Amino acid sequence: MPSLNVTFTDDEMHEVRAAAAAEGKSLKQYLHDLPLRETHRLQFVRHAVTWGADHQAEFDEAFPDEVPPPVRREEGRGEGRAA
């Protein structure tokens, strides 16, 4: 099975050990789970953003007082112009 050696400073290692202990996991299990958890988090966020965009019109219709005002452009900073 592939493995990976990762170098940490003493302070970083202390923080990682504390985080693993807070989750009740061994250091090895905690470090194994981190990239998997981040992948799942990113998938969730992408889905949530898409869902929100897909339902924005429904929300705006149901809660008209919650619709944010349109974004105003600064004078002289229109589209197609360099900042």
Distance bins in CASP14 RR format, pairs under 12 A and 6 or more apart:
PFRMAT RR
TARGET T0000
AUTHOR 0000-0000-0000
RMODE 2
METHOD distances of the structure
MODEL  1
1 32 0 0 0 0 0 1 0 0 0 0 0
2 32 0 0 0 0 0 1 0 0 0 0 0
3 28 0 0 0 0 1 0 0 0 0 0 0
3 31 0 0 0 0 0 1 0 0 0 0 0
3 32 0 0 0 0 0 1 0 0 0 0 0
4 28 0 0 0 0 0 1 0 0 0 0 0
4 31 0 0 0 0 1 0 0 0 0 0 0
4 32 0 0 0 0 1 0 0 0 0 0 0
4 34 0 0 0 0 0 1 0 0 0 0 0
4 35 0 0 0 0 0 1 0 0 0 0 0
5 31 0 0 0 0 0 1 0 0 0 0 0
6 12 0 0 0 0 1 0 0 0 0 0 0
6 13 0 0 0 0 1 0 0 0 0 0 0
6 16 0 0 0 0 1 0 0 0 0 0 0
6 27 0 0 0 0 0 1 0 0 0 0 0
6 28 0 0 0 0 0 1 0 0 0 0 0
6 31 1 0 0 1 0 0 0 0 0 0 0
6 32 0 0 0 0 0 1 0 0 0 0 0
6 34 0 0 0 0 0 1 0 0 0 0 0
6 35 0 0 0 0 0 1 0 0 0 0 0
7 13 0 0 0 0 1 0 0 0 0 0 0
7 16 0 0 0 0 0 1 0 0 0 0 0
8 14 0 0 0 0 1 0 0 0 0 0 0
8 15 0 0 0 0 1 0 0 0 0 0 0
8 16 1 0 0 1 0 0 0 0 0 0 0
8 17 0 0 0 0 1 0 0 0 0 0 0
8 19 0 0 0 0 0 1 0 0 0 0 0
8 27 0 0 0 0 0 1 0 0 0 0 0
8 31 0 0 0 0 1 0 0 0 0 0 0
9 15 0 0 0 0 1 0 0 0 0 0 0
9 16 0 0 0 0 0 1 0 0 0 0 0
10 16 0 0 0 0 0 1 0 0 0 0 0
10 17 0 0 0 0 0 1 0 0 0 0 0
11 17 0 0 0 0 0 1 0 0 0 0 0
11 18 0 0 0 0 0 1 0 0 0 0 0
12 18 0 0 0 0 0 1 0 0 0 0 0
12 19 0 0 0 0 0 1 0 0 0 0 0
12 31 0 0 0 0 0 1 0 0 0 0 0
13 19 0 0 0 0 0 1 0 0 0 0 0
13 20 0 0 0 0 0 1 0 0 0 0 0
13 27 0 0 0 0 1 0 0 0 0 0 0
13 31 0 0 0 0 0 1 0 0 0 0 0
14 20 0 0 0 0 0 1 0 0 0 0 0
14 21 0 0 0 0 0 1 0 0 0 0 0
14 27 0 0 0 0 0 1 0 0 0 0 0
15 21 0 0 0 0 0 1 0 0 0 0 0
15 22 0 0 0 0 0 1 0 0 0 0 0
15 27 0 0 0 0 0 1 0 0 0 0 0
15 30 0 0 0 0 0 1 0 0 0 0 0
16 22 0 0 0 0 0 1 0 0 0 0 0
16 23 0 0 0 0 0 1 0 0 0 0 0
16 25 0 0 0 0 0 1 0 0 0 0 0
16 26 0 0 0 0 0 1 0 0 0 0 0
16 27 1 0 0 1 0 0 0 0 0 0 0
16 28 0 0 0 0 0 1 0 0 0 0 0
16 30 1 0 0 1 0 0 0 0 0 0 0
16 31 1 0 0 1 0 0 0 0 0 0 0
16 34 0 0 0 0 1 0 0 0 0 0 0
17 23 0 0 0 0 0 1 0 0 0 0 0
17 24 0 0 0 0 0 1 0 0 0 0 0
17 25 0 0 0 0 0 1 0 0 0 0 0
17 26 0 0 0 0 0 1 0 0 0 0 0
17 27 1 0 0 1 0 0 0 0 0 0 0
17 28 0 0 0 0 0 1 0 0 0 0 0
17 30 0 0 0 0 1 0 0 0 0 0 0
17 31 0 0 0 0 0 1 0 0 0 0 0
18 24 0 0 0 0 0 1 0 0 0 0 0
18 25 0 0 0 0 0 1 0 0 0 0 0
18 27 0 0 0 0 0 1 0 0 0 0 0
18 30 0 0 0 0 0 1 0 0 0 0 0
19 25 0 0 0 0 1 0 0 0 0 0 0
19 26 0 0 0 0 0 1 0 0 0 0 0
19 27 0 0 0 0 1 0 0 0 0 0 0
19 29 0 0 0 0 0 1 0 0 0 0 0
19 30 1 0 0 1 0 0 0 0 0 0 0
19 31 0 0 0 0 1 0 0 0 0 0 0
19 33 0 0 0 0 0 1 0 0 0 0 0
19 34 0 0 0 0 1 0 0 0 0 0 0
19 37 0 0 0 0 0 1 0 0 0 0 0
20 26 1 0 0 1 0 0 0 0 0 0 0
20 27 1 0 1 0 0 0 0 0 0 0 0
20 28 0 0 0 0 1 0 0 0 0 0 0
20 29 1 0 0 1 0 0 0 0 0 0 0
20 30 1 1 0 0 0 0 0 0 0 0 0
20 31 1 0 0 1 0 0 0 0 0 0 0
20 32 0 0 0 0 0 1 0 0 0 0 0
20 33 0 0 0 0 1 0 0 0 0 0 0
20 34 0 0 0 0 1 0 0 0 0 0 0
21 27 0 0 0 0 1 0 0 0 0 0 0
21 29 0 0 0 0 0 1 0 0 0 0 0
21 30 0 0 0 0 1 0 0 0 0 0 0
22 30 0 0 0 0 1 0 0 0 0 0 0
23 29 0 0 0 0 1 0 0 0 0 0 0
23 30 1 0 0 1 0 0 0 0 0 0 0
23 31 0 0 0 0 0 1 0 0 0 0 0
23 33 0 0 0 0 1 0 0 0 0 0 0
23 34 0 0 0 0 0 1 0 0 0 0 0
23 37 0 0 0 0 0 1 0 0 0 0 0
24 30 0 0 0 0 1 0 0 0 0 0 0
24 33 0 0 0 0 0 1 0 0 0 0 0
25 31 0 0 0 0 1 0 0 0 0 0 0
25 32 0 0 0 0 1 0 0 0 0 0 0
25 33 1 0 0 1 0 0 0 0 0 0 0
25 34 0 0 0 0 0 1 0 0 0 0 0
25 37 0 0 0 0 0 1 0 0 0 0 0
26 32 0 0 0 0 1 0 0 0 0 0 0
26 33 0 0 0 0 0 1 0 0 0 0 0
27 33 0 0 0 0 0 1 0 0 0 0 0
27 34 0 0 0 0 0 1 0 0 0 0 0
28 34 0 0 0 0 0 1 0 0 0 0 0
29 36 0 0 0 0 0 1 0 0 0 0 0
29 37 0 0 0 0 0 1 0 0 0 0 0
30 36 0 0 0 0 0 1 0 0 0 0 0
30 37 0 0 0 0 1 0 0 0 0 0 0
31 37 0 0 0 0 0 1 0 0 0 0 0
33 39 0 0 0 0 0 1 0 0 0 0 0
33 40 0 0 0 0 1 0 0 0 0 0 0
33 41 0 0 0 0 0 1 0 0 0 0 0
34 40 0 0 0 0 0 1 0 0 0 0 0
34 41 0 0 0 0 0 1 0 0 0 0 0
35 41 0 0 0 0 0 1 0 0 0 0 0
35 42 0 0 0 0 0 1 0 0 0 0 0
36 42 0 0 0 0 0 1 0 0 0 0 0
36 43 0 0 0 0 0 1 0 0 0 0 0
37 43 0 0 0 0 0 1 0 0 0 0 0
37 44 0 0 0 0 0 1 0 0 0 0 0
38 44 0 0 0 0 0 1 0 0 0 0 0
38 45 0 0 0 0 0 1 0 0 0 0 0
39 45 0 0 0 0 0 1 0 0 0 0 0
39 46 0 0 0 0 0 1 0 0 0 0 0
40 46 0 0 0 0 0 1 0 0 0 0 0
40 47 0 0 0 0 0 1 0 0 0 0 0
41 47 0 0 0 0 0 1 0 0 0 0 0
41 48 0 0 0 0 0 1 0 0 0 0 0
42 48 0 0 0 0 0 1 0 0 0 0 0
42 49 0 0 0 0 0 1 0 0 0 0 0
43 49 0 0 0 0 0 1 0 0 0 0 0
43 50 0 0 0 0 0 1 0 0 0 0 0
44 50 0 0 0 0 0 1 0 0 0 0 0
44 51 0 0 0 0 0 1 0 0 0 0 0
45 51 0 0 0 0 0 1 0 0 0 0 0
45 52 0 0 0 0 0 1 0 0 0 0 0
46 52 0 0 0 0 0 1 0 0 0 0 0
46 53 0 0 0 0 0 1 0 0 0 0 0
47 53 0 0 0 0 0 1 0 0 0 0 0
47 54 0 0 0 0 0 1 0 0 0 0 0
48 54 0 0 0 0 0 1 0 0 0 0 0
48 55 0 0 0 0 0 1 0 0 0 0 0
49 55 0 0 0 0 0 1 0 0 0 0 0
49 56 0 0 0 0 0 1 0 0 0 0 0
50 56 0 0 0 0 0 1 0 0 0 0 0
51 58 0 0 0 0 0 1 0 0 0 0 0
51 59 0 0 0 0 0 1 0 0 0 0 0
52 58 0 0 0 0 1 0 0 0 0 0 0
52 59 1 0 0 1 0 0 0 0 0 0 0
52 60 0 0 0 0 0 1 0 0 0 0 0
53 59 0 0 0 0 0 1 0 0 0 0 0
53 60 0 0 0 0 0 1 0 0 0 0 0
55 61 0 0 0 0 0 1 0 0 0 0 0
55 62 0 0 0 0 1 0 0 0 0 0 0
55 63 0 0 0 0 0 1 0 0 0 0 0
56 62 0 0 0 0 0 1 0 0 0 0 0
56 63 0 0 0 0 0 1 0 0 0 0 0
56 66 0 0 0 0 0 1 0 0 0 0 0
56 67 0 0 0 0 1 0 0 0 0 0 0
56 68 0 0 0 0 0 1 0 0 0 0 0
57 63 0 0 0 0 0 1 0 0 0 0 0
57 64 0 0 0 0 0 1 0 0 0 0 0
57 67 0 0 0 0 0 1 0 0 0 0 0
58 64 0 0 0 0 0 1 0 0 0 0 0
58 67 0 0 0 0 0 1 0 0 0 0 0
59 65 0 0 0 0 0 1 0 0 0 0 0
59 66 1 0 0 1 0 0 0 0 0 0 0
59 67 0 0 0 0 1 0 0 0 0 0 0
59 68 0 0 0 0 0 1 0 0 0 0 0
60 66 1 0 0 1 0 0 0 0 0 0 0
60 67 1 0 1 0 0 0 0 0 0 0 0
60 68 0 0 0 0 1 0 0 0 0 0 0
61 67 0 0 0 0 1 0 0 0 0 0 0
71 77 0 0 0 0 0 1 0 0 0 0 0
71 78 0 0 0 0 0 1 0 0 0 0 0
72 78 0 0 0 0 0 1 0 0 0 0 0
73 79 0 0 0 0 1 0 0 0 0 0 0
73 80 0 0 0 0 0 1 0 0 0 0 0
73 81 0 0 0 0 0 1 0 0 0 0 0
73 83 0 0 0 0 0 1 0 0 0 0 0
74 81 0 0 0 0 0 1 0 0 0 0 0
74 83 0 0 0 0 1 0 0 0 0 0 0
75 81 0 0 0 0 0 1 0 0 0 0 0
76 82 0 0 0 0 0 1 0 0 0 0 0
76 83 0 0 0 0 1 0 0 0 0 0 0
77 83 1 0 0 1 0 0 0 0 0 0 0
END
